[in-house]
């Protein structure tokens, strides 16, 4: 049917409906690189064939509008991951443009708890 995109710090949908959190590195302003998440959204949309919409949760900010406080971003991401039906990881490991080092720290620890 369709997908619905919810981006960083936007209201999360009620739990119970299918959702996927797009985990992995976010492009850094100091080393600009294209985001991988739009292609992931396109792929999920093309493959999703349920009558129930899929919510795709992206930790990237809409229109590049960063969080005023780091804690606001972290809190949103933590809640979004906890509420997601699935977590999709992509870690390109390109040390020049998108090393994804924070993903090493953030996700394995949280998932092991």
ABEGO torsion letter per residue (X at the ends): XBBBBBBBGBBBBBBGBBBBBBBEBBBBAABBBBBAAAAAAAAAAAABABABBBBBBBABBBGGBBBABAAAAAAAAAAAAAABABBBBBBAGBAAABAGAAAAAAAAAAAAX
